[in-house]
Amino acid sequence: MGERILALIASCMLAGNAIAAQPAVTAKRFESRAVAKDTPLKLKSTSVLVLDQAGQRVLYAKNVDAVVPIASITKLMTALVVLDSGQPLDEVITISKEDRDGLKGTRSRLSVGMKVTRDDLLRLSLMASENRAAAALSRAHPGGTAAFVAAMNRKASELGMWTSRFVDGTGLSSRNVSTAQDLSRLVGAAHRNPLIRQYSTDERYTVRLANGRKMDFGNSNRMVRNSGWDIGLSKTGYISEAGRCLVLQAHIAATPVIIVLLDSWGKLIRVGDANRIKKWIETASLRQPEG
C-alpha cells in the first residue's frame, strides 16, 4: 500500500520537479512546494521536511537548508552519544548544582542531590524533555561535559549533518543549530535504536528513587496518546529563539515517513501541521484506484 501511495503522489508532481533519490543533495529544488499539485499542502511551520523513510524520497520540503536553533530536538543527539558511550545504564548519577539551567532559568523536578539511574535520566530526557536530566547525562560522560559535546559534533559529522553544531546536551542554547535536512538524518539514526524509539514514545513513566519516593512524568508530545497516529519516534523542542519544534517518525497509510517541523509559532501550529501532513498522505491513499 505504501508504494502505491507514493506512486500516486509522484504521478501528480509539479512538472520538472522529480522526487529526489538523494534529498541531502537535491532538497533545494523543493523549496516551499508540495509534490501533489491537486492537494495543496499549506503548512505554517517555517522549515518543513517530509521524507519517505524507506525510499529516502522527499515528499514535501520548505526552507530545508535554513540553519536555525533546534531547542530540545538536540536531546536526540544526546541520547545517541549516551548509548554510543557504552556507559552502564543502571549506574546511579547524583544530580548536581552544575546541572541546573543557568541560561534560561527553566525549572526541574529533579532536585540537587537526587540519585537517578542513567537509564531513567535518558528516558526523562527523551520523553519529558527534562533539561536537568540531559545536563546530568552530559556531565557524567567520560571526560565531562566538554568531551560529551565534542562527541555530539563528531556524531553529527558521522551522520552527514554538515551544517549542524552542538554546544550542550539540553538544547537550551540557541547555538545548537541544524537544518530540517540534517535533522531527518538524526531522526533516521535515532529511530534505528530500540531504546530511543521506546523512550521517546512512552506516554507516561514513574521514576522510583533510592529513597522510595515515586515521581510521575508525562510525554511532552500529546500526539503519542492519540490512537489515530502510529508514531515510532517523537521529540519536541522549544526555546524563544527556535520557536516550537517537532520531529516524528510515523507510519501513515502504511507509509513510513520522517517529519521535521521547525520554528512553529503558537502552541498548536506544529501539531496542526503534522495533522495536515497526515491527512495529505491519507487523501492520496484514498484516491488510489483498486487493482
Secondary structure, DSSP 4 states (H G I P E B T S, - for coil): -HHHHHHHHHHTPPTT-PPPS-HHHHGGGGTTEES-TTS-----SSEEEEEETTTTEEEEEESTT--EE-GGGHHHHHHHHHHHHT--TT-EEE--GGGS-SSS----SS-TT-EEEHHHHHHHHHHS--HHHHHHHHHTSTTHHHHHHHHHHHHHHHTT-TT-B-S-SSS-STT-EE-HHHHHHHHHHHHTSHHHHHHHH-SEEEEE-TTS-EEEEE-S-GGGG-TT-EEEEEEEEEETTTEEEEEEEEEETTEEEEEEEEEE-STTHHHHHHHHHHHHHHHHHHHSPP-
